[in-house]
Amino acid sequence: MSTPAPRVLVVDDEQALARALAINLRAHGWEVLVAHDGRGALDTAATGHPDVVLLDLGLPDMDGTEVIAGLRGWTTVPIVVLSARQHGEDKVEALDLGADDYVTKPFAINELMARLRAAVRRSAAAGPTVSQVTVGDLVIDLGRKRVSRRGEDVRLTPTEWSFLELLARHAGKLVTREQILREVWGFGYEDSYHYLRLYAAQLRRKLEDDPSHPRHLTTTAGLGYTLETD
């Protein structure tokens, strides 16, 4: 059985460059998806499941660093930045946000291909990514930032979603109170435990059959919360 061609998502608002990259990548055996703005990149990543993202930072609707942050909210797909920005701080910021590699324009196509292949190899060694988590009657779509219960969409506030998303990315495992406060509310909130009680109660009212006896979102007293797997 032949190995499927690796899939790359090319994100660049310069359509001529994106087209040239797509032609070269296909000639080298890649399957290619293309997006020309940040929103399209996030949507295509969620639906197309690329093996690697080749991302320009200068996009018309949002900065490429926002795309990196958006992707890193739900996936570990490797991201190779391709940018004309050559300042060291731009590279550091992109890598700190979760990019795996950084290539500056102009570039040699053979080097770019090698960087992409290396990123895919590292990702394959690390294991598959998860874009959707199903727990009982809940379906949590991490790519589209949506949750449904018995097929019906559940409306969550941004903070409720961030709380649930963090638990979903660690489904079946205890997430400490301090980690939730730090990742959802930010540094300096590690002792604000009343926020957790308030938002856990709100989520249970929306997601549980019996909020007073939760089946999905459970508490380990004094330690943290778990999104239980059945």
C-alpha positions in Angstrom: 0.0 0.0 0.0 1.4 3.4 -1.0 2.0 6.1 1.6 -0.5 9.0 1.3 1.1 12.3 0.1 1.8 14.8 2.9 -0.7 17.7 3.0 0.6 21.3 3.4 -1.5 24.4 4.0 0.0 27.4 2.2 -1.1 30.7 3.8 0.0 33.8 1.8 -1.9 36.8 0.6 0.4 37.2 -2.4 -1.6 35.0 -4.8 1.2 34.7 -7.4 3.6 33.5 -4.7 1.0 31.1 -3.3 0.3 29.7 -6.7 4.0 29.3 -7.5 4.6 27.5 -4.1 1.6 25.2 -4.8 3.0 24.3 -8.2 6.4 23.5 -6.8 5.0 21.6 -3.8 2.7 19.4 -6.0 5.7 18.7 -8.3 7.5 17.4 -5.2 4.7 15.1 -4.2 2.8 17.2 -1.8 -1.0 17.7 -1.6 -1.6 21.4 -1.3 -4.3 23.5 0.4 -4.2 27.3 0.0 -5.6 30.2 2.0 -5.0 33.9 1.5 -6.0 35.3 4.9 -6.0 34.4 8.5 -9.6 33.4 8.9 -9.4 31.2 5.8 -6.2 29.7 7.3 -7.9 28.8 10.5 -11.0 27.4 8.8 -9.0 25.4 6.3 -6.8 24.0 9.0 -9.8 22.8 10.9 -11.5 21.1 7.9 -8.5 20.1 5.8 -6.3 18.6 8.5 -2.9 19.5 7.0 0.3 17.8 8.1 2.1 21.1 8.1 1.2 24.8 7.8 3.4 27.2 5.7 2.5 30.6 7.1 3.2 34.2 5.9 3.0 36.7 8.8 1.7 39.6 6.7 -2.0 38.8 6.2 -4.7 41.3 5.3 -7.2 40.5 8.1 -5.0 39.6 11.0 -1.3 39.2 11.8 0.2 35.8 11.3 1.1 35.6 14.9 -2.6 35.6 15.7 -3.0 32.6 13.3 -0.3 30.8 15.2 -2.0 31.5 18.5 -5.3 30.4 17.1 -3.9 27.1 15.8 -2.1 26.4 19.0 -5.4 26.7 20.9 -6.3 23.2 19.6 -3.6 21.6 17.4 0.1 20.8 17.5 0.3 20.7 13.6 3.8 22.0 12.7 3.9 25.6 11.6 6.7 26.8 9.3 6.7 30.6 9.1 7.7 32.1 5.7 8.1 35.8 6.1 9.9 38.9 4.7 10.3 40.1 8.3 13.9 39.6 9.2 14.0 41.3 12.6 15.1 39.0 15.4 12.2 40.0 17.6 9.7 38.9 15.0 11.3 35.5 14.8 11.4 35.1 18.6 7.7 36.1 18.9 6.6 33.6 16.3 8.6 30.8 17.8 7.5 31.6 21.4 3.9 31.5 20.2 4.4 28.0 18.9 5.9 28.1 15.4 8.2 25.2 14.7 10.5 26.9 12.1 11.1 30.3 10.5 12.3 30.9 6.9 12.9 34.4 5.6 12.2 35.6 2.1 13.8 35.3 -0.4 14.4 31.6 0.1 15.7 28.6 -1.8 12.9 26.2 -2.7 15.0 23.1 -1.9 15.8 24.4 1.6 12.1 25.2 2.1 11.1 21.6 1.1 13.7 20.2 3.5 12.3 22.3 6.3 8.8 21.2 5.6 9.8 17.5 5.4 11.7 17.8 8.7 8.7 19.4 10.4 6.4 16.6 9.3 8.9 14.0 10.4 9.1 15.5 13.9 5.3 15.8 14.1 4.8 12.1 13.1 7.3 11.0 15.8 5.3 13.0 18.4 2.0 11.4 17.5 -1.4 12.5 16.0 -3.2 15.7 16.8 -6.8 15.9 18.0 -9.3 18.4 16.6 -12.5 17.0 18.1 -13.3 15.5 21.5 -16.4 13.4 22.1 -17.4 12.9 25.7 -20.8 11.2 26.2 -23.4 13.3 24.5 -21.0 16.2 24.1 -19.0 16.9 20.9 -16.3 19.6 21.4 -14.9 20.9 18.1 -11.6 22.4 19.0 -10.9 23.7 15.5 -14.2 25.6 15.1 -14.5 26.4 18.8 -17.9 24.9 19.1 -19.6 22.5 21.4 -22.8 20.5 20.8 -24.9 18.4 23.1 -27.1 15.7 21.5 -26.6 17.5 18.1 -27.7 20.9 19.3 -25.1 23.8 19.5 -24.5 25.1 23.1 -23.7 28.8 23.4 -20.7 29.5 25.6 -19.1 32.8 26.6 -15.4 33.2 25.5 -14.3 32.5 29.1 -16.5 29.4 29.4 -15.1 28.1 26.1 -11.5 28.7 27.2 -12.2 26.7 30.4 -13.8 23.8 28.5 -11.2 23.9 25.7 -8.4 23.5 28.2 -10.1 20.5 29.9 -10.9 19.0 26.5 -7.3 19.1 25.4 -6.5 17.1 28.6 -9.6 14.9 28.5 -9.6 12.2 31.2 -6.8 13.9 33.1 -6.8 16.2 36.1 -6.0 19.8 35.3 -4.9 21.8 38.3 -6.7 24.9 39.5 -3.5 26.9 39.1 -3.0 25.8 35.5 -6.6 26.7 34.6 -6.4 30.1 36.2 -3.1 30.8 34.6 -4.1 29.7 31.1 -7.6 31.0 31.0 -7.3 34.2 33.1 -3.5 34.9 32.9 -0.7 35.3 35.4 -1.6 36.9 38.7 -4.9 35.0 39.0 -3.5 31.7 40.4 -5.3 32.3 43.8 -8.7 33.4 42.3 -10.4 30.1 43.0 -13.8 31.6 43.1 -13.6 32.2 39.4 -13.3 28.4 38.9 -16.3 27.6 41.0 -18.4 30.2 39.2 -17.5 29.1 35.7 -17.6 25.4 36.5 -21.2 25.9 37.7 -22.1 27.8 34.6 -20.7 25.1 32.3 -22.5 22.4 34.2 -25.8 24.1 33.9 -25.3 24.1 30.1 -23.7 20.7 29.6 -24.9 18.4 32.3 -28.3 16.6 32.8 -28.0 17.1 36.5 -25.6 20.0 37.3 -25.6 19.1 41.0 -24.3 15.6 40.2 -22.0 16.2 37.2 -21.0 13.3 34.9 -18.8 15.2 32.5 -17.0 18.0 34.4 -15.9 16.7 37.8 -14.0 18.3 40.6 -11.2 16.9 42.7 -11.5 18.9 45.9 -8.5 21.2 46.5 -6.8 20.0 43.3 -8.6 20.7 40.1 -11.1 19.7 37.4 -11.4 16.8 34.9 -13.4 16.4 31.7 -14.3 12.7 32.2 -14.0 10.2 29.3 -16.7 7.5 29.4 
